[in-house]
Amino acid sequence: MDTITRRKFLQLTAGTSVGAAVSLLSLDEIVFAANTRPLVAGTPILVVVTLYGGNDGLNTVIPFKDPIYYSSRPDISYKAEEILQLDSQFGLNPSMTQIANLWKSGKVAIVRGAGYPSPDRSHFSSMAKWQSGSPTTHSNSGWIGRWIDSQPDDPMLAISLGSVLPPLLAGVKKVGSALPLGGLVIPKGTIGADFRKLSSPSTSDSKLRSLAANSMKDLFNISETITPILMRPEPKEIELPTINGGNAGGDSNLAQQLNIVSKLIQADAPTRVWSVSLGGFDTHANEANAQSILLGSVSSAIDKFMMDIKTSKHGSNVVVLVYSEFGRRVVGNASKGTDHGTSGPMFIIGDKIKGGFYGEQPSLSKLVDGDLAVTSDFRDVYATLLEDVLKSPAERYLNNWKGRTNFYKAR
């Protein structure tokens, strides 16, 4: 079994990239940037959610009318009356109530059968292909990292939550930044009180002093809002069952990460790409319970994030991408779980998204070596996001890839 951890994956892939230093940002640095050069209203923002471990697509987007689904996995299938019906043939996992509601609002695109040619069932190899955006030829950079290479130097351009930068954000010449999940330390006692006095504006202040006072005031306000979120303890194993469900990297509190991202977006941080993650999807055993809890946490965290940014001037311009390195085998195993497979669904969520299904659903009666066929190339999705969200020519970053998926409204 491939049990490589996310940290090991990052260490291995780090050796293939040019040695650009990863910038570890602090909250005060991001807040200062938000105050001095805020993101212009109307600028699209991409939030990438990586589900580490290989999420079981068949128990995420469920073909509840197909009898082969039930006969292939009798111990871990969902009855038609349990699922959250999307149309006459497919429904979501019962725990994904909030994403089902976003679907009803027309804000969720589901790309079915997503993957790449000649799939690899190794966590390390498959995730490297997904994050590099180069599944058929070796690349020592990430698809967002190559975009970073083409942009002016700016440590705020693309930020990953957590102290380790994913290869996704590693370019050849430049890399994204990381925001460690720790607190912002604001001085206390007499020194802290003096700093707070400095943050109080005065009518006698010059323009420069007034700006400095407002920046200090914003720093205290942001600290008081975000630090409790940063310092919040991680969920207990009973809430996110990474032991029973299996783990192959990723962080363990998606809601915490997205809370921070939403606050910084609302604070006008000049960041175009955010990267967050959740681990635990390597469900070789006890899948029904473990995956359902994990998918429920994904659904609720994304819904709260969308609600938090809704009234922000940036809210309608945020696009969320959700993906995993592969799906699972169609037939369940003897441990009431599933083993490493191939294709699975991708989710794209936002106000600018044309909701609905994209790509052909892989047939359960026409498997490829016991696995679902790949019917949608993930590069089609990446290319669309590069062009429509990051406003950049996709061919430049995806080796002249021509495919697109028409899920974005504002072309």
Secondary structure, 3 states (H helix, E strand, C coil): CCCCCHHHHHHHHHCCCCCCCCEECCHHHHHHHHHHCCCCCCCCEEEEEEECCCCCHHHCEECCCCHHHHHHCCCCCCCCCCCEECCCCCEECCCCHHHHHHHHCCCEEEEEEEECCCCCCCHHHHHHHHHHCCCCCCCCCCHHHHHHHCCCCCCCCEEEECCCCCHHHECCCCECEEECCCCCCCCCHHHHHHHHHHCCCCCCCCHHHHHHHHHHHHHHHHHHHHHHHHCCCCCCCCCCCCCCCCCCCCCCCHHHHHHHHHHHHHCCCCCCEEEEEECCCCCCCCHHHHHHHHHHHHHHHHHHHHHHHCCCCCHHHEEEEEEECCCECCCCCCCCCCCECCCEEEEEECCCECCEEECCCCCCCCCECCECCCCEEHHHHHHHHHHHCCCCCHHHHCCCCCCCCCCECCC
